[in-house]
Amino acid sequence: MDPTIIIFAEKTDISLLNRIIEETETFNIITAETIEKIKEEIRICIGPQGMDKNYLLKSMNIAMDINLEEVLPYSFVGENIKVIIAGAINRVGTTTVSMNMASYLSSIGAKVSYTEANVNNHLEKIHYYFFYNIPIKDNYFSQDGVDYFFNSNIPADNYNFNIIDIGVLDQRNLKAFEIGNIKILCSGTKPYELPQ
């Protein structure tokens, strides 16, 4: 996978953006201000062509509607890419990040699984409160294009992305963290969280 740089430029000075564009030839710059427009610009940036210079310059100068019909759909060439998400400590949003990532990737056309590979049992509670009408079969349930697996069951194939929530990173799950093609560590910024 080739890396992609996307800059989120919220209320950034136009002269700074122009300098970034000219000196680095980076055009994947999110300049929208509403959630819907931000989502649309993200979709363009991660698409096969990315955002082009003309589009970026227009979006920086005037508010415009994006015609998603003109944007080619993103294609996923990888299979079974394991995205391991861990937390430096408890309650830093590891499950939220994992589920949001699974949901977003599914919304742009990827085949995605989410696996709860920790002892917190958040997925069981989420299913009980929000998806009680969706049956659990073979230790997983499906919602909005994502297959949610319990008890550390990571499906072997048929997915572009396997999002694996391992909870707090420690010696017990360090090997699981290492198997990830992509590793994400969630942490806090409060003074007492920084040592972790």
Backbone as a ProteinNet text record, in pm:
[ID]
protein_1_A
[PRIMARY]
MDPTIIIFAEKTDISLLNRIIEETETFNIITAETIEKIKEEIRICIGPQGMDKNYLLKSMNIAMDINLEEVLPYSFVGENIKVIIAGAINRVGTTTVSMNMASYLSSIGAKVSYTEANVNNHLEKIHYYFFYNIPIKDNYFSQDGVDYFFNSNIPADNYNFNIIDIGVLDQRNLKAFEIGNIKILCSGTKPYELPQ
[TERTIARY]
83.7	0	88.3	58.5	130.4	71.7	156.8	103.9	39	-62.9	-131.7	-128.3	-90.6	-91.6	-218.8	-296.4	-415.5	-401.8	-414.8	-404.1	-542.9	-577.2	-703.8	-673.5	-716.5	-681.1	-801.7	-827.1	-940.3	-895.5	-959.7	-930.4	-781.7	-721.9	-579.7	-561.1	-452.9	-419.9	-400.7	-467.3	-461.9	-318.9	-240.3	-102.6	-19.9	-45.2	24.9	-15	-145	-191.1	-129.6	-124.8	-62.6	83.7	151.6	293.2	308.3	221.5	223.8	200.7	101.3	67.5	184.9	245.1	353.1	481.6	516.9	645.2	641.3	528.1	522.3	438.3	365.5	271.5	175.1	133.7	32.3	-102	-195.5	-326.2	-439.7	-412.4	-515	-528.9	-595.6	-611.6	-760.8	-808.7	-949.5	-968.9	-1053.2	-1077	-1223.3	-1309.4	-1452.5	-1475.6	-1592.5	-1622.8	-1741.1	-1822.5	-1936.1	-1901.2	-1963.1	-1935.1	-1958.1	-2070	-2100.5	-1996.8	-1957.3	-1857.8	-1720.3	-1687.8	-1561.4	-1558.7	-1668.6	-1676.4	-1656.5	-1719.8	-1707.8	-1564.4	-1497.6	-1359.1	-1266.4	-1293.7	-1214.3	-1229.5	-1350.6	-1374.7	-1295.2	-1290.2	-1212.2	-1063.6	-1015	-872.4	-828.3	-912.6	-871.8	-908.9	-974	-1005.2	-878.2	-888.2	-769.6	-688.7	-754.5	-681.7	-645.2	-713.1	-692.4	-751.2	-728.1	-779.3	-680.3	-730.2	-638.4	-625.6	-522.5	-489.5	-603.1	-664.4	-773.1	-890.6	-927.8	-1038.4	-1004.7	-882.4	-840.7	-843.9	-788.9	-785.8	-926.5	-1017.2	-1156.3	-1219.4	-1195.2	-1258	-1202.6	-1078.5	-1020.4	-1079.9	-1119.5	-1168.1	-1318.5	-1393.8	-1539.6	-1599.5	-1709.1	-1782.9	-1851.7	-1835	-1897.4	-1951.7	-2051.6	-2105.7	-2019.8	-1991.1	-1913.1	-2008.8	-1991	-2072.6	-2002	-2050.9	-1986	-1994.6	-2085.5	-2094.7	-1966.6	-1897.8	-1775.8	-1655.4	-1667.6	-1557.3	-1566.4	-1457.9	-1458.6	-1465.1	-1539.6	-1547	-1410.6	-1386	-1259.3	-1258.1	-1146.6	-1136.1	-1035.1	-1065.7	-981.3	-908	-777.8	-700.4	-646.7	-638.5	-586.8	-694	-651	-742.4	-688.7	-780.8	-748.4	-638.4	-646.5	-553.5	-595.2	-505.7	-536.7	-499.2	-601.4	-581.7	-598.3	-488.7	-490.6	-500.4	-601.6	-622.6	-611.2	-522.2	-497.5	-502.8	-519.7	-518.8	-397.9	-343.7	-232.6	-280.2	-404.8	-468.9	-617.6	-690.8	-836.6	-904.2	-1017.1	-1109.5	-1052.6	-973.2	-923.4	-990.3	-1095	-1172.3	-1131.7	-1065.7	-1020.1	-1137.3	-1242.4	-1358.5	-1429.9	-1441.5	-1505.9	-1429.1	-1296.7	-1215.1	-1229.8	-1225.6	-1236.1	-1368.4	-1477.3	-1609.2	-1632.7	-1586.2	-1600.6	-1521.5	-1401.8	-1320.4	-1387.9	-1438.8	-1508.3	-1630.1	-1705.9	-1826.1	-1792.6	-1689.6	-1653	-1601.6	-1512.7	-1459.7	-1571.4	-1666.6	-1781.2	-1862.9	-1879	-1961.9	-1903.8	-1772.3	-1712.4	-1685.7	-1744.3	-1743.3	-1653.3	-1581.1	-1493.5	-1574.5	-1527	-1584.1	-1504.8	-1574.5	-1506.4	-1558.3	-1466.4	-1504	-1445.6	-1516.2	-1467.4	-1458.4	-1345.8	-1329.4	-1298.1	-1376.8	-1345.7	-1249.1	-1123.9	-1018.9	-964.8	-1055.6	-1016.8	-1120.1	-1099.3	-1185.6	-1295.9	-1313.1	-1408.1	-1554.7	-1584.9	-1722.2	-1809.9	-1750.1	-1830	-1924.1	-1876.9	-1957.7	-2085.3	-2074.3	-2193.5	-2295.9	-2249.6	-2340	-2398.4	-2315.2	-2363.2	-2470.9	-2446.9	-2548.4	-2676.2	-2663	-2779.9	-2866	-2802.2	-2876.9	-2922.3	-2841.9	-2871.8	-2914.5	-2867.3	-2893.9	-2958.7	-3035.1	-3096.4	-3184.2	-3235.4	-3320.5	-3241.4	-3108.7	-3024.6	-2968.5	-2996.4	-2949.9	-2798.5	-2744.7	-2603.5	-2595.1	-2519.2	-2500.2	-2351.8	-2308.2	-2166.8	-2075.3	-2118.2	-2038.9	-2015.6	-2107.5	-2099.3	-2238.3	-2251.1	-2372.2	-2330.8	-2421.5	-2392.4	-2481.6	-2423.5	-2498.5	-2434	-2513.2	-2466.4	-2337.8	-2331.8	-2218.8	-2095.5	-2100.1	-1986.4	-2026.3	-1938.1	-1958.7	-1883.9	-1956.8	-1900.8	-1878.9	-1752.8	-1716.2	-1683	-1730.2	-1704.2	-1581.8	-1532.9	-1436.5	-1309.5	-1253.8	-1126.8	-1130.6	-1248.3	-1259	-1231.3	-1118.2	-1079	-1107.4	-1197.3	-1227.9	-1106.1	-1096.3	-976.7	-974.1	-1089.7	-1086.1	-1215.2	-1221.6	-1338.5	-1358.3	-1256.7	-1266.2	-1150.7	-1177.3	-1067.6	-992	-1068.6	-1009.3	-1066.1	-976.9	-1014.9	-974.6	-1072.9	-1045.8	-1046.7	-936.4	-922.2	-894.1	-989.6	-982.8	-923.4	-795.3	-729.9	-731.9	-797.5	-804.8	-671.2	-642.6	-519.3	-399	-299.4	-176.8	-92.6	-62.3	23.6	97.9	170	250.6	164.8	39.6	-46.1	-84.1	-100.1	-147.6	-46.9	76.9	179.2	200.7	196.7	214	97.7	-22.6	-138.5	-120.2	-67.1	-43.3	56.5	156.7	261.8	214.4	106.1	61.6	-12.7	-40.6	-117.6	-40.2	-110.1	-52.4	-51	-152.9	-164.4	-187.7	-112.8	-125.5	-164	-265.6	-310.5	-311.4	-245.7	-242.8	-319.1	-425.1	-505.8	-450.5	-438.3	-386.3	-456.2	-437.4	-495.6	-393.3	-440.4	-350	-354.3	-427.9	-430.7	-296.4	-252.9	-119.5	-96.9	-197	-176.3	-177.5	-216.5	-218.2	-88.8	-14	102.6	209.9	238.5	342.4	306.5	178.7	139.5	164.2
-117.6	0	124.1	215.3	341.6	433.9	502.8	596	717	770.6	890.2	993.6	1115.1	1225.2	1304.9	1322.1	1406.1	1509	1635.5	1743.3	1796.5	1803	1862.6	2006.1	2100.8	2241.5	2320	2312.6	2384.7	2525.8	2624.8	2766.2	2797.1	2745.7	2766.3	2884.1	2955.9	3071.2	3026.5	3096.1	3062.9	3069.8	3165.6	3177.4	3055.3	3000.6	2879.4	2761.5	2750.3	2641.7	2653.8	2774.8	2795.2	2752.5	2782.1	2744.1	2591.8	2525.3	2378.3	2319.3	2373	2322.8	2339.1	2456.9	2485.4	2409.7	2404.7	2345.4	2193.4	2136.4	1991.2	1920	1997	1940.5	1842	1875.7	1799.9	1865.8	1788.4	1844.6	1785.2	1678.4	1618	1701.2	1813.8	1905.5	1928.9	1891.7	1908.9	2052.4	2128.7	2268.5	2295.4	2195.3	2214.1	2241.2	2297.7	2333.5	2257.8	2196.4	2118.9	1970.7	1894.1	1750.8	1680.4	1707.7	1641.1	1672.4	1799.7	1837.3	1778.4	1773.3	1712.2	1565.4	1493.5	1352.7	1337.7	1426.2	1418.9	1443.5	1541.8	1569.9	1455.8	1392.6	1275.6	1165.4	1143.4	1039.5	1068.6	1193.8	1230.8	1205.2	1244.7	1229.5	1083.5	992.8	852.3	775.9	841.8	778.4	752.1	674.9	637	756	864.8	980.3	1081.3	1076.7	1177.9	1311.1	1413.3	1546.6	1612.9	1673.1	1739.8	1887.3	1949.2	2088.4	2184.1	2166.9	2257.1	2250.6	2129.2	2115.2	2182.4	2156.8	2213.6	2365.6	2425.4	2570.9	2629.1	2562.2	2608.8	2598.3	2488.1	2470.6	2567.4	2611.6	2707.9	2847.4	2879.5	3014.3	3030.1	2928.6	2939.9	2811.1	2825.2	2707.4	2649.7	2520.1	2459.2	2322.4	2279.2	2146.1	2046.2	1933.8	1829.1	1731	1704.8	1606	1471.8	1386.9	1259.6	1166.7	1196.4	1116	1128.8	1244	1265.5	1197.1	1154.3	1092.5	941.8	883.1	738.7	671.4	562.6	494.5	437.6	435.5	382.6	232	178.5	33.6	-17.2	-130.2	-188.4	-307.3	-294.9	-401.5	-499.6	-458.5	-545.8	-637.3	-751.9	-844.6	-878.2	-889.1	-928.4	-843	-713.5	-620.5	-609.4	-647.4	-646.5	-510.9	-442.3	-313.8	-339.7	-336.7	-364.1	-230.2	-219.1	-94.9	-127.1	-54.7	-76.4	56.7	48.4	168.3	168.3	285.8	296.6	268.8	308	283.5	261.6	229.6	212.9	344.9	335.7	446.1	560.9	525.8	628.9	618.9	539.2	535.8	429.8	324.3	219.9	155.2	119.4	56.6	155.5	280.1	381.6	400.8	413.5	429.5	307.5	188.5	64.8	56.1	81.8	71.1	181.3	301.5	410.5	380.9	326.9	294	184.5	81.7	-26.3	27.7	110.5	167.7	255.4	339.3	428.8	350.1	255.6	176.9	103.2	51.7	-14.9	84.1	206.1	305.9	348.7	329.9	365.9	242.9	129.7	13.3	-101.8	-93.2	-204	-312.5	-435.7	-547.4	-552.9	-536.3	-512.8	-605.4	-651.6	-721.1	-644.6	-653.1	-598.2	-716.5	-728.7	-835.4	-775.2	-814.3	-774.4	-878.2	-840.1	-931.4	-883.1	-855.6	-812.1	-864.3	-839	-895.9	-801.1	-689.2	-588.5	-624.3	-705.3	-744	-625.5	-521.4	-407.2	-448.6	-535.6	-574.8	-646.2	-728	-797.1	-695.8	-595.4	-492.6	-407.2	-372.8	-293.9	-370.7	-499.6	-581	-587.1	-607.7	-620.7	-493.5	-376.7	-251.5	-195.3	-212.4	-145.7	-237.9	-361.1	-450.8	-581.2	-577.3	-697.5	-772.1	-701.6	-765.7	-832.5	-818.1	-882.6	-1010.8	-1124.4	-1251	-1267.8	-1336.7	-1373.1	-1515	-1530.8	-1662.6	-1687.5	-1806.7	-1843.3	-1742.3	-1690.7	-1601	-1463.4	-1417.6	-1282.2	-1236	-1103.5	-1046.1	-938.1	-903.6	-804.9	-683.5	-565.8	-440.7	-340.3	-282.7	-179.2	-218	-342.1	-385.4	-428.6	-427.3	-471.8	-599.8	-700.3	-822.5	-807.6	-816.8	-797.3	-933	-966.8	-1096.2	-1083.8	-1182.5	-1190.4	-1278.7	-1274.7	-1370.5	-1388.3	-1281.2	-1284.3	-1364.5	-1390.5	-1464.3	-1370.2	-1392.1	-1311.9	-1394.6	-1347.8	-1426.8	-1439.6	-1553.1	-1583.1	-1517.6	-1496.9	-1444.2	-1370.5	-1322.8	-1252.8	-1111.5	-1051.7	-914	-832.7	-704.2	-613.8	-577	-549.5	-506.4	-586.6	-631.1	-689.9	-589.1	-523	-427.4	-507.3	-505.5	-589.3	-500	-498.1	-416.2	-501.9	-477.6	-561.5	-498.5	-384.8	-321.9	-259.7	-259.9	-198.5	-282.2	-215	-282.5	-316.5	-446.2	-491.5	-617.3	-679.8	-797.4	-912.1	-924.7	-1036.3	-1028.6	-908	-896.8	-829.6	-817.1	-753.2	-826.8	-961.4	-1038.2	-1014	-999.4	-969.2	-833.1	-737.2	-603.4	-611.3	-695.9	-706.5	-768.3	-846.5	-910.8	-814.7	-696	-601	-547.1	-536.5	-466.4	-316.4	-272.3	-133.1	-136.8	-56.8	-54.7	85.9	94.6	224.5	217	311.7	318.6	442.4	422.5	533.3	570.6	699.3	741.8	868	899.7	1020.5	1131.8	1253.2	1368.4	1436.8	1380.5	1440.2	1413.7	1502.5	1488.1	1349.4	1292.6	1162.9	1047.7	1074.8	970.6	966.1	1075.2	1086.5	978.9	938.4	833.4	704.4	668.3	546.4	561.6
0	0	0	-87.4	-89.1	16.4	92	191.9	125	189.6	141.2	251.5	217.2	314.1	290.8	397.2	392.5	503.9	468.4	566.8	595.5	724.2	766.1	805.9	722.2	740.8	789.2	917.5	975.1	1011.4	950.5	977.6	963.8	856.9	831.6	738.5	757.2	673.9	528.5	437.3	294.8	241.8	287.1	237.3	277.8	396.8	440.3	351.5	322.1	235.3	96.3	42.9	-88.5	-87.3	20.4	31.5	36.5	113.7	120.3	-17.9	-88	-221.5	-316.6	-319.1	-413.4	-379.7	-250.6	-213.3	-204.8	-167.5	-147.8	-253.1	-332.2	-429.2	-363.3	-241.9	-169.9	-197.1	-250	-285.1	-201.8	-127.8	-42.9	84.5	71.5	184.2	206.1	324.9	360.4	407.6	336.3	373.7	407.4	391.7	417.6	565.6	595.8	734.2	791.2	707.9	760.1	755.9	844	854.5	721.2	656.6	529.6	422.7	411	310.3	344.9	475.6	517.2	475.6	499.2	458.8	308.2	232.5	86.9	42.2	104.2	66.4	107.8	221.2	261.8	157.6	112.4	11.6	-116.4	-156.7	-274.6	-249.2	-131.6	-100.6	-100	-50.8	-45.1	-170.1	-264.6	-392.5	-471.3	-579.1	-657	-708.6	-748.8	-801.6	-694.3	-580.4	-478.3	-523.6	-446.7	-481.1	-577.1	-682.6	-775.2	-739.7	-796.4	-763.5	-797.9	-914.1	-954.6	-857.4	-819	-724.9	-592.3	-543.8	-416.1	-419.4	-524.7	-533.2	-537.7	-608.2	-610.7	-472.5	-403	-271.4	-168.2	-186.3	-93.3	-113.1	-234.6	-264.5	-252.2	-290.6	-285.3	-231.2	-163.3	-119.3	-241.6	-263.3	-380	-344.2	-416.8	-396.5	-472	-408.8	-472.6	-536.7	-663.1	-732.4	-721	-631.1	-608	-728.7	-822.2	-943.2	-1025.3	-1014.5	-1090.7	-1027.2	-901.6	-830.6	-850	-898.6	-916.1	-779.9	-767.7	-638.8	-600.1	-472.1	-423.8	-443.3	-487.9	-502.4	-400.2	-342.5	-238.5	-297.5	-308.7	-370.2	-266.6	-142.2	-38.4	16.3	64.4	129.8	267.1	360.6	497.5	559.3	536	600.4	746.6	834.1	976.8	1036.2	1088.3	1155	1304	1376.9	1520.8	1593	1679.4	1753.9	1902.5	1968.7	2111	2183.4	2314.9	2398.1	2489.6	2516.1	2609.7	2752.3	2779.9	2909.2	2884.2	2988.4	2977.3	2944.7	2878	2856.7	2772.6	2671.1	2580	2442.6	2431.7	2308	2208.3	2252	2160.3	2086.6	2159.2	2095.5	2004.8	2047.1	1963.6	1833.4	1841.7	1721.3	1631.5	1688.9	1611.1	1536.8	1607.7	1545.4	1442.8	1472.3	1375	1248.1	1263.4	1146.5	1063.7	1130.4	1058.8	985	1052.8	992.3	872.7	886.1	776.1	655.8	677.8	566.7	493.6	569.7	507.3	425.3	476.2	406.7	272.6	253	124.4	37.8	76.6	-11.3	26.2	137.4	176.5	245.9	235.6	311	440.8	553.8	681.5	790.8	874.2	996.8	1115.3	1227.1	1354.9	1450.2	1519.4	1617.9	1753.3	1852.8	1990	2045.5	2056.5	2102.6	2236.3	2328.1	2462.5	2561.6	2688.6	2792.4	2838	2771.4	2818.7	2795.6	2696.9	2661.4	2624.4	2567.7	2522.1	2410.1	2319.6	2204.7	2249.4	2350.9	2402.9	2454.7	2526.2	2579	2466.2	2368.6	2254.6	2179.9	2157.7	2089.8	2172.6	2302.6	2390.5	2389.9	2394.7	2404	2269.9	2165.7	2039.6	1926.2	1926.7	1813.8	1858.4	1965.2	2021.5	1921.1	1820.1	1720.7	1608.2	1607.8	1506.9	1567.3	1506.4	1564.9	1556.2	1656.5	1656.5	1601.6	1491.8	1430.5	1415.7	1452.4	1440	1507.5	1621.2	1704.6	1642.3	1554.8	1502.4	1459.4	1442.8	1385.5	1286.5	1197.2	1093.3	1110.2	1090.3	1097.2	1002.7	912.4	819.7	747	700.9	619.2	695	828.1	909.4	981.4	978.7	1055.9	1187.6	1299.4	1433.5	1499.6	1527.3	1583.5	1732.2	1808.9	1952.7	1979.5	2102.4	2156.9	2073.8	2024.7	1951.7	1822.5	1768.3	1642.2	1525.1	1461	1345.5	1221.2	1135.4	1016.1	924.9	858.5	780	642.9	581.4	445.8	411	288.8	233.4	286.4	342.8	390.2	334.7	309.9	277.7	404.8	511.7	638.3	754.5	844	971.7	1078.6	1139.5	1247.1	1377	1449.7	1568.6	1688.8	1782.7	1903.5	2014.9	2049.1	2150.1	2289	2305.4	2437.5	2476.5	2606.3	2656.8	2613.9	2557.4	2513.4	2635	2650.5	2759.2	2713.6	2804	2768	2714.5	2761.6	2719.8	2572.6	2519.5	2381.7	2288.5	2333.4	2251.4	2118.9	2122	1997.8	1902.4	1956.1	1871	1804.3	1877.5	1821.6	1706.7	1721.8	1621.5	1490.2	1490.1	1365.4	1273.9	1321.9	1242	1122.7	1009.3	894.8	922.7	995.4	1039.1	1189.3	1263.7	1409.3	1453.5	1537.5	1588	1740.7	1803.6	1949.3	1992.9	2070.1	2123	2259.8	2284	2413.8	2458.6	2583.7	2639.1	2646	2672.7	2679.9	2815.6	2909.3	3042.3	3110	3199.9	3260.1	3322.3	3387.6	3451.4	3350.9	3224.6	3121.3	3040.5	3041.3	2955	2977.4	3104	3120.5	3046.1	3039.9	2968.9	2820.3
[MASK]
++++++++++++++++++++++++++++++++++++++++++++++++++++++++++++++++++++++++++++++++++++++++++++++++++++++++++++++++++++++++++++++++++++++++++++++++++++++++++++++++++++++++++++++++++++++++++++++++++++

